[in-house]
Amino acid sequence: MEPWELRRAVEAGRATAVELGLQVEDVVVIHNSDRIALRLVPCDVLARVAPSGHLADSEFEVEVAHRLAAIDAPVAELDPRVVPRVHVRDAFAISLWTYYEPVGSEIAPADYADVLMRHHAALRQLDLDAPHFTDRVAVALREVNARERSPELPEPDRELLSGTLSGLTAAISTDKTRDQLLHGEPHPGNLLNTRRGPLFVDLATCCRGPVEFDLAHAPEEAGKHYAGADHSLLHRCRAVNWAMFSAWRWRRHDQMPDRGHWRVEGLNRVRAALDRCGPG
């Protein structure tokens, strides 16, 4: 968020928590992107604040989290002191979560694969209406194909991303029998190492597709420990995921820090992933 919007979002998160009876003496911005994450102290709440245009996404995330917590899935939980819902204040959607003090040690690949398999097993227990991963790919493809939305994307790279997103997605989605409910973006930034063990966050990306689509977000070494993974399919999913990542970086209004670096790095990762897919 821009500084002026960030100030309003921080105040909306603080005021909402105070109104609900939580003690807030300080606010720490943990993450700032299209939505923000705030640590409220001393009540130790994590407030997720998004523009109200993302209200439906926030409500979906709260529903997913509430249902997964009920079956003991490895996910961060909503704060138990308040009703599990999204609050709207000053054009922002606010949800309140348990704050987990991070543990410094890195999550080993085998442990990463284990927690992702447990998460997938929990997700299979839910009867939840969620979009197919191809819907998200289609949004990224529109950003690539609309030159006015990604005006700085060089034409050869536009063709690379467009061909990867359209061609590989069609190949991946041919076999629907492998589809199940997924996290959507279980990359290392969305897996917290806590005293309770690894816990997934950012559940608004929940979608349907093959488990390899999720596994492609994890460190490559984790894939070797995920029982039953189709590694040929995993390579294709990884190429699609990096193409989606690159599509977001070339959007006119993308605000990711160090965007210039990630524009170049994202395209390099797409090419490397395609090389691993082999001919065709």
C-alpha positions as CSV (number, residue, x, y, z in Angstrom):
1,M,0.0,0.0,0.0
2,E,1.1,3.6,-0.6
3,P,2.1,5.5,2.6
4,W,-1.2,7.4,2.8
5,E,-3.3,4.2,2.5
6,L,-1.0,2.3,4.8
7,R,-1.6,4.9,7.6
8,R,-5.4,4.5,7.2
9,A,-5.2,0.7,7.1
10,V,-3.1,0.6,10.3
11,E,-5.6,2.8,12.1
12,A,-8.5,0.7,10.8
13,G,-6.9,-2.5,12.2
14,R,-6.0,-0.9,15.5
15,A,-9.5,0.7,16.0
16,T,-11.3,-2.5,15.1
17,A,-9.3,-4.5,17.7
18,V,-9.8,-1.9,20.4
19,E,-13.6,-1.8,19.7
20,L,-13.7,-5.5,20.2
21,G,-12.1,-5.2,23.7
22,L,-8.5,-6.1,22.8
23,Q,-5.7,-4.1,24.3
24,V,-3.6,-2.3,21.7
25,E,-0.7,-0.1,22.7
26,D,1.5,-0.5,19.7
27,V,1.2,-1.7,16.1
28,V,4.0,-3.3,14.1
29,V,3.7,-3.6,10.3
30,I,4.9,-7.1,9.5
31,H,4.0,-7.2,5.8
32,N,2.9,-4.5,3.3
33,S,1.6,-5.4,-0.2
34,D,-1.9,-5.2,-1.7
35,R,-3.0,-6.0,1.9
36,I,-1.1,-5.7,5.1
37,A,-0.4,-7.8,8.2
38,L,-0.1,-6.0,11.6
39,R,1.0,-7.3,14.9
40,L,-1.0,-5.7,17.7
41,V,0.6,-5.6,21.1
42,P,0.2,-6.4,23.9
43,C,-2.9,-8.4,22.9
44,D,-0.7,-10.3,20.4
45,V,-3.1,-10.4,17.5
46,L,-2.2,-10.5,13.9
47,A,-4.6,-8.2,12.0
48,R,-4.9,-8.8,8.2
49,V,-6.2,-5.6,6.6
50,A,-7.2,-5.4,2.9
51,P,-9.1,-2.8,0.8
52,S,-12.8,-3.5,1.0
53,G,-12.7,-4.5,-2.6
54,H,-11.1,-7.7,-1.4
55,L,-13.9,-8.3,1.1
56,A,-15.1,-11.5,-0.6
57,D,-11.5,-12.9,-0.5
58,S,-11.2,-12.0,3.2
59,E,-14.5,-13.7,4.0
60,F,-13.5,-16.8,2.0
61,E,-10.2,-17.0,3.9
62,V,-11.9,-16.8,7.3
63,E,-14.4,-19.5,6.3
64,V,-11.5,-21.8,5.1
65,A,-9.5,-21.2,8.3
66,H,-12.5,-21.7,10.6
67,R,-13.3,-25.0,8.9
68,L,-9.8,-26.3,8.8
69,A,-9.1,-25.5,12.4
70,A,-12.1,-27.6,13.4
71,I,-10.4,-30.7,11.9
72,D,-7.0,-29.8,13.4
73,A,-5.3,-28.9,10.1
74,P,-1.8,-27.4,10.2
75,V,-3.0,-23.8,9.7
76,A,-2.8,-20.6,11.6
77,E,-6.0,-20.0,13.6
78,L,-8.3,-17.0,14.0
79,D,-8.1,-15.2,17.3
80,P,-10.3,-17.1,19.7
81,R,-11.3,-14.0,21.7
82,V,-13.5,-12.6,19.0
83,V,-16.2,-13.9,16.7
84,P,-14.6,-15.4,13.5
85,R,-15.7,-12.9,10.9
86,V,-14.4,-10.1,8.7
87,H,-15.0,-6.5,10.0
88,V,-15.3,-3.6,7.7
89,R,-14.0,-0.2,8.8
90,D,-13.1,2.9,6.7
91,A,-13.1,1.0,3.4
92,F,-11.0,-1.8,4.8
93,A,-11.7,-5.5,5.5
94,I,-10.1,-6.6,8.7
95,S,-9.7,-10.1,10.1
96,L,-8.0,-11.0,13.4
97,W,-5.7,-14.0,13.8
98,T,-3.6,-15.6,16.5
99,Y,-0.1,-14.3,16.4
100,Y,2.6,-16.9,16.4
101,E,6.1,-16.1,17.5
102,P,8.4,-17.4,14.7
103,V,11.0,-20.1,15.5
104,G,14.3,-19.4,13.8
105,S,15.2,-22.8,12.4
106,E,14.5,-23.5,8.7
107,I,11.9,-26.1,7.9
108,A,13.6,-29.2,6.5
109,P,12.4,-30.5,3.1
110,A,11.1,-33.7,4.5
111,D,9.1,-31.8,7.2
112,Y,7.9,-29.4,4.5
113,A,6.5,-32.3,2.4
114,D,5.0,-33.9,5.5
115,V,3.1,-30.8,6.6
116,L,1.9,-30.2,3.0
117,M,0.6,-33.8,2.8
118,R,-1.2,-33.4,6.1
119,H,-2.7,-30.1,4.9
120,H,-3.9,-31.8,1.7
121,A,-5.4,-34.6,3.7
122,A,-7.4,-32.1,5.8
123,L,-8.5,-30.2,2.7
124,R,-9.9,-33.4,1.2
125,Q,-12.3,-33.5,4.2
126,L,-13.9,-30.2,3.2
127,D,-16.9,-29.8,0.9
128,L,-16.0,-26.2,-0.2
129,D,-16.8,-24.3,-3.3
130,A,-13.5,-23.0,-4.6
131,P,-12.2,-21.9,-8.0
132,H,-10.1,-24.1,-10.2
133,F,-6.4,-23.1,-10.5
134,T,-7.0,-22.5,-14.2
135,D,-9.3,-19.5,-13.2
136,R,-6.2,-17.9,-11.6
137,V,-4.1,-18.7,-14.5
138,A,-6.6,-17.0,-16.8
139,V,-6.4,-13.8,-14.8
140,A,-2.6,-13.8,-15.1
141,L,-2.9,-14.5,-18.9
142,R,-5.2,-11.4,-19.3
143,E,-2.5,-9.3,-17.7
144,V,0.1,-10.6,-20.1
145,N,-2.1,-10.3,-23.2
146,A,-3.3,-6.8,-22.4
147,R,-0.4,-4.5,-23.4
148,E,-2.0,-1.5,-21.7
149,R,-1.9,-3.5,-18.4
150,S,1.7,-4.6,-18.8
151,P,3.2,-2.0,-21.1
152,E,6.9,-2.5,-20.2
153,L,6.9,-6.3,-20.9
154,P,9.1,-6.9,-23.9
155,E,7.3,-8.7,-26.8
156,P,9.5,-11.8,-26.8
157,D,8.9,-12.2,-23.1
158,R,5.2,-11.6,-23.5
159,E,5.1,-14.4,-26.0
160,L,7.0,-16.7,-23.6
161,L,4.6,-16.0,-20.8
162,S,1.5,-16.2,-22.9
163,G,2.5,-19.5,-24.5
164,T,3.6,-21.0,-21.1
165,L,0.4,-20.0,-19.3
166,S,-2.0,-21.1,-22.1
167,G,-0.2,-24.2,-23.4
168,L,1.0,-25.8,-20.2
169,T,-2.2,-25.1,-18.3
170,A,-4.2,-26.9,-20.9
171,A,-1.9,-29.9,-20.6
172,I,-2.0,-29.9,-16.8
173,S,-5.8,-29.7,-16.6
174,T,-6.5,-32.5,-19.0
175,D,-6.8,-35.1,-16.2
176,K,-9.3,-33.8,-13.7
177,T,-9.3,-37.1,-11.7
178,R,-6.2,-35.8,-9.8
179,D,-7.9,-32.6,-8.7
180,Q,-8.6,-31.8,-5.1
181,L,-8.9,-28.8,-2.8
182,L,-5.5,-27.0,-2.5
183,H,-3.8,-24.2,-0.5
184,G,-3.0,-22.4,-3.8
185,E,0.3,-20.8,-2.8
186,P,2.1,-22.8,-0.1
187,H,5.4,-21.2,-0.7
188,P,7.9,-20.7,2.2
189,G,6.6,-17.2,2.9
190,N,3.2,-18.8,3.7
191,L,4.5,-21.5,6.0
192,L,5.3,-20.3,9.5
193,N,7.7,-22.3,11.7
194,T,6.1,-22.0,15.2
195,R,6.4,-23.7,18.5
196,R,3.3,-25.7,17.5
197,G,5.1,-26.9,14.4
198,P,4.8,-25.6,10.8
199,L,1.5,-23.8,10.1
200,F,0.1,-22.5,6.8
201,V,-1.2,-19.0,6.4
202,D,-2.8,-16.9,3.6
203,L,-5.7,-19.3,2.9
204,A,-7.5,-16.9,0.5
205,T,-5.7,-18.6,-2.4
206,C,-7.5,-21.9,-1.8
207,C,-8.4,-23.5,-5.2
208,R,-8.8,-26.9,-6.9
209,G,-6.2,-28.7,-9.0
210,P,-3.6,-31.5,-8.7
211,V,-1.4,-31.6,-5.6
212,E,1.5,-30.9,-7.9
213,F,0.3,-27.4,-8.4
214,D,0.7,-26.8,-4.7
215,L,4.0,-28.7,-4.5
216,A,5.5,-26.5,-7.2
217,H,5.4,-23.6,-4.8
218,A,7.5,-25.5,-2.2
219,P,11.3,-25.8,-2.2
220,E,12.4,-28.3,-4.9
221,E,13.9,-30.7,-2.4
222,A,10.5,-31.1,-0.7
223,G,9.1,-32.6,-3.9
224,K,11.4,-35.6,-3.4
225,H,9.7,-36.4,-0.1
226,Y,6.1,-36.0,-1.2
227,A,4.7,-39.6,-1.6
228,G,3.0,-40.3,-5.0
229,A,4.0,-37.0,-6.7
230,D,4.1,-37.0,-10.5
231,H,7.4,-35.3,-11.1
232,S,6.8,-34.7,-14.8
233,L,3.6,-32.9,-13.9
234,L,5.4,-31.1,-11.1
235,H,7.9,-29.6,-13.6
236,R,5.0,-28.3,-15.7
237,C,3.2,-26.8,-12.7
238,R,6.5,-25.1,-11.6
239,A,6.8,-23.5,-15.0
240,V,3.2,-22.2,-14.9
241,N,3.6,-20.9,-11.3
242,W,6.7,-18.9,-12.3
243,A,4.9,-17.6,-15.4
244,M,2.1,-16.4,-13.1
245,F,4.6,-14.8,-10.7
246,S,6.2,-13.0,-13.7
247,A,2.8,-11.9,-15.0
248,W,2.1,-10.1,-11.7
249,R,5.5,-8.4,-11.6
250,W,5.0,-6.9,-15.1
251,R,1.6,-5.3,-14.1
252,R,1.7,-1.6,-14.4
253,H,0.6,-1.1,-10.8
254,D,2.6,-4.0,-9.1
255,Q,4.0,-2.9,-5.8
256,M,6.3,-5.8,-4.9
257,P,9.6,-4.5,-3.3
258,D,12.6,-4.9,-5.7
259,R,10.2,-5.4,-8.6
260,G,13.0,-4.8,-11.2
261,H,15.0,-7.7,-9.9
262,W,12.1,-10.0,-9.7
263,R,10.9,-9.2,-13.2
264,V,14.2,-10.5,-14.6
265,E,14.5,-13.3,-12.1
266,G,11.0,-14.5,-12.7
267,L,11.5,-14.8,-16.5
268,N,14.8,-16.7,-15.8
269,R,12.9,-19.1,-13.5
270,V,10.3,-19.7,-16.2
271,R,12.9,-20.6,-18.8
272,A,14.7,-22.9,-16.4
273,A,11.5,-24.7,-15.5
274,L,10.6,-25.1,-19.2
275,D,14.0,-26.6,-19.8
276,R,13.3,-29.3,-17.2
277,C,9.9,-30.1,-18.8
278,G,11.8,-31.4,-21.8
279,P,10.9,-31.2,-25.5
280,G,7.3,-30.1,-26.3
